[in-house]
Amino acid sequence: MIYSIIVGAISGWLAGQLFKGKGFGFIMNVIIGIVGGIIGGWAFGLIGIYAYSLLGRIIVSVIGAGILFWLISFFNKHT
């Protein structure tokens, strides 16, 4: 659980820097990073790619969080 929070914090912060500028604040970025890790793990698992190392999990989580940031910004613009 703590490992997931740490990976979520790192990936949420990175995704916030890469995809949204400053993101949504630390707590929200951590939550988006954790959910992004789930989304990324699921999406990459569908195509047969699994992340076993810390760096691999962070990369997958950043990509998943980036997708989530994009979805959030998309719906914020159109509401």
C-alpha positions in Angstrom: 0.0 0.0 0.0 2.7 2.5 0.9 4.7 1.4 -2.2 1.7 2.2 -4.3 1.3 5.6 -2.7 5.0 6.4 -3.3 4.8 5.3 -6.9 1.5 7.3 -7.2 3.1 10.4 -5.7 6.1 10.2 -8.1 4.1 9.4 -11.2 1.3 11.9 -10.3 3.9 14.7 -9.9 5.7 13.7 -13.1 2.5 13.5 -15.1 1.4 16.9 -13.6 4.6 18.4 -14.8 4.5 16.8 -18.3 0.8 17.0 -19.2 -0.8 19.8 -17.2 1.9 22.2 -16.2 1.5 22.3 -12.5 -1.3 19.7 -12.1 -4.1 19.9 -9.6 -2.1 20.1 -6.4 -0.1 17.5 -4.5 -2.9 15.4 -3.0 -4.9 15.4 -6.2 -1.8 14.5 -8.3 -1.1 11.6 -5.9 -4.6 10.3 -6.3 -4.4 10.8 -10.1 -1.0 9.0 -10.1 -2.4 6.0 -8.2 -5.5 5.8 -10.4 -3.2 6.3 -13.4 -1.1 3.4 -12.3 -4.2 1.2 -12.3 -5.3 2.5 -15.7 -1.8 2.1 -17.1 -1.3 -1.3 -15.7 -4.6 -2.5 -17.1 -4.0 -0.9 -20.5 -0.5 -2.2 -20.9 -1.6 -5.6 -19.6 -4.1 -5.8 -22.4 -1.3 -5.7 -24.9 0.9 -8.1 -23.0 3.3 -5.6 -21.4 3.9 -5.9 -17.7 6.0 -3.6 -15.5 8.0 -5.5 -12.8 10.7 -2.9 -11.8 10.1 0.4 -10.0 11.1 2.4 -13.0 8.7 0.4 -15.2 5.9 0.9 -12.8 6.6 4.6 -12.7 6.6 4.9 -16.5 3.4 2.9 -16.8 1.8 5.0 -14.0 2.9 8.3 -15.7 1.4 7.2 -19.0 -1.8 6.2 -17.2 -1.9 9.4 -15.2 -1.3 11.4 -18.4 -4.3 9.7 -20.0 -6.3 10.6 -16.9 -5.1 14.2 -16.9 -6.1 14.5 -20.5 -9.6 13.1 -19.8 -10.1 15.4 -16.9 -9.0 18.5 -18.9 -11.1 17.3 -21.8 -14.2 17.1 -19.7 -13.4 20.4 -17.9 -13.2 22.2 -21.2 -16.5 20.8 -22.5 -18.6 21.3 -19.4 
